[in-house]
Amino acid sequence: MSSKSAVVGSAVGLHARPAAIISEAAAEFDSDVFLTVDGGDPVDASSALMIMTLGAGKGVTVEVSGEDQAAVDAIAALVEQDLDA
């Protein structure tokens, strides 16, 4: 399994709009992608609701993992962007 650390770039954290954008992108991949904060339980990146349960605010490090390295890289890049701008 591949993984990559990403720092949340959105000013509002991984709240509604950023979570929706990330989940839509994750759903486009054929393999599952997961997000984890502080060693907690991984959540499915294709679920906006599950992403919001992480409570990840701006500057929090999120671990992105999955079988497909391209998917992991793409979702990590989204996590790092300010998606609420």
SERO-4910 file (N, C-alpha, C, O; in steps of 0.05 Angstrom, whole numbers):
BEGIN
 pado doro    nc1    nc2    nc3   cac1   cac2   cac3    cc1    cc2    cc3    oc1    oc2    oc3
  Met    A     17    -24      0      0      0      0     18     25      0     38     26     15
  Ser    A     11     44    -16     26     69    -18     14     89      1    -10     88      7
  Ser    A     30    107     11     20    128     28     37    154     25     60    153     16
  Lys    A     24    176     32     37    202     30     25    221     50      1    221     55
  Ser    A     42    236     63     32    257     82     26    282     67     40    290     48
  Ala    A      4    295     75     -4    320     63    -14    339     85    -28    330    104
  Val    A     -7    364     83    -16    384    102    -41    399     91    -40    408     68
  Val    A    -62    400    107    -87    412     98    -82    441     91    -73    457    108
  Gly    A    -89    449     67    -85    476     57   -109    494     58   -106    519     57
  Ser    A   -133    483     59   -157    499     59   -160    514     86   -156    503    107
  Ala    A   -167    539     84   -171    556    107   -192    545    126   -190    549    151
  Val    A   -212    532    116   -233    520    132   -228    491    140   -244    478    153
  Gly    A   -205    481    132   -198    453    137   -214    435    118   -223    444     97
  Leu    A   -216    410    125   -230    391    108   -259    391    115   -270    371    125
  His    A   -272    414    110   -300    417    116   -316    412     90   -306    400     72
  Ala    A   -341    422     88   -360    414     67   -349    416     38   -348    396     24
  Arg    A   -341    440     30   -333    443      2   -308    428     -4   -307    413    -24
  Pro    A   -286    431     11   -262    416      5   -267    385      6   -257    371    -10
  Ala    A   -283    376     26   -289    348     28   -304    338      4   -299    316     -6
  Ala    A   -323    354     -7   -338    346    -30   -320    344    -55   -322    325    -71
  Ile    A   -302    363    -58   -283    363    -81   -265    338    -79   -260    325    -99
  Ile    A   -254    333    -56   -236    310    -52   -251    284    -57   -241    266    -70
  Ser    A   -275    282    -46   -290    256    -49   -298    251    -78   -297    228    -87
  Glu    A   -305    272    -92   -311    269   -121   -287    259   -137   -289    242   -154
  Ala    A   -264    270   -130   -239    262   -144   -232    233   -137   -224    218   -154
  Ala    A   -235    226   -111   -228    199   -102   -246    178   -115   -238    156   -121
  Ala    A   -272    185   -119   -291    167   -131   -284    160   -160   -293    140   -171
  Glu    A   -269    178   -173   -261    173   -201   -240    151   -205   -237    141   -227
  Phe    A   -226    144   -184   -206    124   -186   -217     96   -182   -238     92   -169
  Asp    A   -204     76   -194   -214     48   -192   -206     35   -166   -216     13   -160
  Ser    A   -188     48   -151   -180     36   -126   -187     54   -103   -192     78   -106
  Asp    A   -189     43    -79   -197     58    -55   -174     76    -45   -150     68    -47
  Val    A   -180     99    -35   -161    117    -23   -172    124      5   -196    128      9
  Phe    A   -154    125     24   -162    129     52   -146    153     63   -124    159     56
  Leu    A   -159    167     82   -147    189     96   -146    183    126   -165    172    137
  Thr    A   -124    190    139   -121    185    168   -108    209    181    -91    222    169
  Val    A   -117    216    205   -106    238    220    -96    227    247   -110    212    260
  Asp    A    -71    234    254    -60    227    280    -63    197    288    -70    191    311
  Gly    A    -58    179    269    -59    151    275    -87    141    281    -90    118    291
  Gly    A   -108    156    275   -135    147    278   -143    127    258   -127    118    242
  Asp    A   -168    120    258   -179    101    238   -180    114    211   -188    137    208
  Pro    A   -173     99    190   -174    110    163   -203    113    154   -221     97    161
  Val    A   -208    135    139   -235    139    128   -234    138     97   -213    145     86
  Asp    A   -255    131     85   -257    129     56   -257    157     44   -274    173     50
  Ala    A   -237    162     27   -235    189     15   -257    195     -6   -260    217    -14
  Ser    A   -272    174    -14   -294    180    -32   -320    187    -18   -341    191    -31
  Ser    A   -319    191      8   -342    199     24   -337    226     37   -321    228     55
  Ala    A   -351    246     28   -348    273     39   -355    273     69   -341    286     84
  Leu    A   -375    259     76   -383    258    104   -361    246    122   -355    256    143
  Met    A   -349    224    112   -327    212    127   -303    230    129   -290    231    150
  Ile    A   -297    244    108   -275    263    108   -279    285    130   -261    292    145
  Met    A   -304    295    131   -310    316    151   -308    305    180   -302    321    198
  Thr    A   -312    279    184   -310    268    211   -281    268    221   -277    265    245
  Leu    A   -262    272    204   -234    273    212   -228    298    229   -211    298    247
  Gly    A   -244    319    225   -240    344    240   -213    357    233   -201    370    251
  Ala    A   -203    353    209   -176    363    202   -178    392    194   -189    399    173
  Gly    A   -166    409    210   -165    438    205   -141    445    188   -124    428    183
  Lys    A   -139    470    181   -116    480    166    -90    474    180    -88    479    204
  Gly    A    -71    464    166    -44    458    177    -41    431    190    -19    423    198
  Val    A    -63    416    191    -62    388    202    -50    370    181    -56    372    158
  Thr    A    -34    351    190    -22    331    172    -41    308    169    -50    296    189
  Val    A    -47    301    144    -65    279    138    -48    258    123    -33    265    104
  Glu    A    -51    233    130    -38    211    115    -57    201     95    -80    192    101
  Val    A    -49    201     69    -65    192     47    -54    165     39    -30    162     35
  Ser    A    -71    144     37    -61    117     30    -79    103     11   -103    109      9
  Gly    A    -68     84     -3    -83     68    -22    -65     51    -39    -41     53    -37
  Glu    A    -77     33    -55    -61     15    -72    -50     29    -97    -29     21   -106
  Asp    A    -63     49   -107    -55     63   -131    -39     89   -124    -51    108   -114
  Gln    A    -14     89   -131      3    112   -124     -6    137   -137     -5    159   -125
  Ala    A    -16    136   -162    -27    160   -175    -51    171   -161    -53    195   -159
  Ala    A    -68    154   -151    -92    163   -136    -83    176   -110    -93    197   -102
  Val    A    -64    164    -96    -54    175    -71    -42    202    -76    -48    221    -61
  Asp    A    -26    205    -96    -13    230   -103    -34    252   -110    -31    275   -101
  Ala    A    -54    244   -125    -74    264   -134    -91    273   -110    -96    297   -107
  Ile    A    -98    255    -92   -115    263    -69    -98    279    -49   -107    299    -38
  Ala    A    -73    272    -46    -55    287    -28    -51    316    -39    -51    335    -23
  Ala    A    -49    319    -65    -47    345    -77    -71    362    -71    -69    386    -67
  Leu    A    -95    350    -72   -120    364    -67   -121    372    -37   -130    394    -31
  Val    A   -113    355    -20   -113    361      9    -96    386     15   -103    402     31
  Glu    A    -74    388      0    -56    411      5    -65    437     -7    -54    458      0
  Gln    A    -84    437    -26    -94    461    -38   -115    475    -21   -127    463     -4
  Asp    A   -118    501    -25   -139    516    -12   -164    513    -30   -168    529    -48
  Leu    A   -180    493    -24   -204    486    -41   -228    503    -34   -249    500    -47
  Asp    A   -226    520    -14   -249    537     -7   -247    565    -17   -263    582    -11
  Ala    A   -226    570    -34   -221    597    -44   -240    604    -67   -239    625    -78
***
